[in-house]
């Protein structure tokens, strides 16, 4: 995917400073150690001979996994960075998914809720009430990116940044500022988090994270690009054992156990992104973080 003209603008931009910031900033809050995943998932060249993939992974006392995948190719860059808490903590999941091509940028930045914030208020009040002003600030600077399915929406918070924009140094600067602010907000939450001692709540947290991971691993839109770059077999390993590590370790339930509505007549998983068939053109939260329309939420 060689870019010319506008592609040169994106080639001058790199997500490396996002990764450097994330790894340096967290050191002031906790002690990182390399994850065992680092041995297998590290750096490699894509099958096209030009794209470079770099994978990094770490653990910390409250962090089950901090992992990052970055891809740099001809006129294309990807950043997929997430931080998953240990089940003893019900913290949100820090999530940054950025795709940059010659003429467009697609961005999701959020503190993904571990428990429902659409039909329930307790978790929303606990973690997002004080962050609503931050979300409103960047909702103005990085407007809603268009249609988003109700199934995907269940895994986003009231402060999610879902946006698309053309290459622009001003937009890149705004995105970096948002990334830093959201990451700092997440680090503040982890500083304040107390370890759960109720065994039933730990089980609930573990299952909630497993359910989240099963959805992300099955419906990850980046799978097609990975297959092109590293082949189908290793792409599947990256998705299930690295990007969404935990699908095998945190529980035994299958995707269809959690999402039976996706079961096809032959028993396989329906590959459609949406079964409900409802999508949202505009931001579906009000200025106080209340969901505006009733849709199917997570239990």
N, C-alpha and C positions, 0 to 999 in steps of 0.2 A: 504494500500500500504506500507507494512512493508519493509524497506530496510535493506540489510545486506552487508557486505564488503564495496563497494564504498559508500553505503548509509550512513555509519557512518561519512564519510567526510562531507556530506551535513548537517548532524544533528548538527555538531559543529558550523555551520554557521547560523546566524540569521539575518533577515531583520529588527529587532527591532531598531538597531542603525541607519538605514536609516530613519525610522519614527521619532526617537528622534531628529536626525539632522534637518529634515525638519521643525518640529514644533518649535525647539529652534531657528533656523536660521531666520525664518520669523518674529519672535518677534522683531528683530532689524529693521524691515522695515515697519511693520504695526501692528495694534492691532487686535488680534484674539478674537472672542467670540464663544462659542459653538453654533452649528446649532440646530434648533428645531428637526432635524432628529436624533440627538443623543439619544433622549428619546426612540425611537423605535429600532434604529439600533445601537447596542453596542457590547456586548460580549455574545457568546454562544458556547456550545459544539455541534459538529456534531453528526449526527445520528449514526455514528460508535462508539461513546463513547470515542474516542481518539483525534480526530481533534478539534482544538480550533480556532474559528473565532473571530476576534476583528475588530470592525468598529468604526472609529472616524470621526467627521465632525465639521467644523468650518466655520465662515464667517468673512469678513473684509471689510473695506470701498471700496476697489477696487475688492474684491473677492466675487463672488456669492456663491461659495462653494469650500472648500478644504476638500476632503474626502479621507479616506484610508481604505482599507480592507486588513487584513493580515490573513493568514491561516497557521497553523502549524499542521502537521499530521505525520503519520509514514512514514519517508523517503520522505516527500513532504513539500514544503513551497511555499507560494504565497504572493506577494506584488502587490497591485493595488492601486496606489496613483495618484490622479489627482487634479489639481487646475484650476477651471473655473472662468474666469473674469466676472464681471458684464457687461451687454450689453452696458453700457456707455463707455466701453473700448474695443478696437479691438485687445487686447493682444492675443498672442498664448496661448494655453492650455498646461500647464505642464502635462506630461504623463509619468508614470513609471509603466510598466507591467512586472513583473518578475515571472517566474515559475521555481522552483528548485525541481528536483526529484533525485533518487539515482544515476542515471548515466548521467543526462543531465540538462542543464540550458537553458531556452528560455527567451530572453530579448528583450523588446522594451523600449527605452528611447528617449524622444523627446520633443520638444516644438511644439506641433501640431499646424499648421497654421489655423487661423480662416477663412481666405480667401485664394483663390487659389495662389499657388506659382509655379504651373507647366506651366500654360498658361499665367500667369500675372506676371509682374516684380515689381509693386509698393509695394505690401505687402512684397515680398521677400527682396527688397532693404531696406525697413523700419526696418525690424526686424532681418534679417538673414545675411546681408552682413558682419557685424563685427563678426559674430559667426562662419563663415566658417572655420577659422583656428582651432577652438575648435572641430568642427565636423571632420576635417581631422585628427587631433591628435588621436581621439578615433576610427576612421575608421581603423586606422592601428593596434591599440591595441585590438580592438574587431571587427573582420572582419564580413562582410555581411553574414547573416545567411541562404542564399539560397532563393528559390522561394518565391516571394511575389506578390500577385495579383495586377493588375493595379487599381482595385476598392479600395483596402486598401491603395495603394500608394497615392491616392488623399488626404489622411488625414495626410500624413507625410511631414516633412520638409526636406530640403537638408542636415540637420545635424543629421537626425535620426540615432540612433544606433539600428540596428536589427541584433541580433547575437545569436548563439548557442555555448555552450562549455561544456566540461566535467568538473566535480567538480575539482576545483583547488584553493588553497588559493591565489595564485597570481592573478588569474582571478577575484576572489571575491574582492580582494583589488583594482584591476583596475576598476571594476564595481562601487564600492563605491566611488572612486575618480571621476569617470564620473558622477555619480548621484549628488555629491556635486557641481561639476563644472557647470553642466547643471542647477541645482536648483539656484545656485548663479547668473547665467546668466539671468534666468527668473526673479529673484527678482530685478535685476538691471533694467530690462525692466519695471517692475511694478512701481519702484521708479520714472522712467522718464515719465510714462504714464500720459497724460493730459485727463481729462474727456471730452468726446464728447458732443457738444451742438447741433449739427445738428440732428434734430429728425429723418430724413430719414436715416441717417447713423446708428443711434441707432437701428432702425428697421432692417436695413440690418445686423448689428452685431447679433441681437437677432435671426434672422432667420438662419444665418450661424451657430450659435451655436446649434440651434434646429435641423438643418439638420445633423450636426455632431453627436449629441446625438441619433437621430433616427437610424442612421446607426450603431453606437456602441451598442445600446440596442438590436437591432434586430440580429446583427451578432456576438455578444460577444462570443468568443470561450470558456470562462470560465463557461458558463451557465450549461453545462453538469456536471461539478464537483460540482457546487453549488446544483444542483438538488439531486445529490447523498448524499451530506452532510446535507442538511436542508429540502429536499422535494421540489416538483415542485412549489407549491404555494408560499412558502416563498422565494425560489430562484428567482422567477419572480419579487417579490416585491423588493428584494435586487437589482436586475439588473435595474429595471425601476424607482424605487423611491429613491434609494440610489446611486448606482454606476453612473447611468446616469440620475440623478435627473434633471428635466427640460423638459423631453419629454412631460409631461402633462402641465407644467407651462409656457413654453416659446413660445408655438405656438399650432395651431390647425391642421396643416397639418399632413397627415399620411405618413408612410414610402413610400407607393406607389405614393404619390403626389411628393415626392422628387426623387424617383427611380422607375419610371414606367416600366423600362426594366425588373424589377423583378416580374412583374405581370404574374401569371400563367393563363392558359386557364380558370380555374374555378374561377378566381378572387382573389385567395390567393397569399401569398408571396412565391416566389420560394426560397427554402432553400439553394440553391447552394451559395457558397462563391463568385464565379465569374461567371458572365454572358458573359463578354467580352471574357474570356478564355485566356487572356494574363497574363503571369507572368514574373518576373525578377529574373534571377539566380544571377546576379551581381549588384552592386550598380549603379543605373541609373543616378547619378549626376556626373558632372566633378569636378575638383578641385576648380572651381569658383562658384559652386552651381547651374550650369545650367543643366537642364534636358536634357538627351542625346537622348531620343526617344519620339516621339509624341504619347501621349495616351489621352484618354478622361479625362479632368480635371474638377474641380468644377467650376461652373459659379458663 
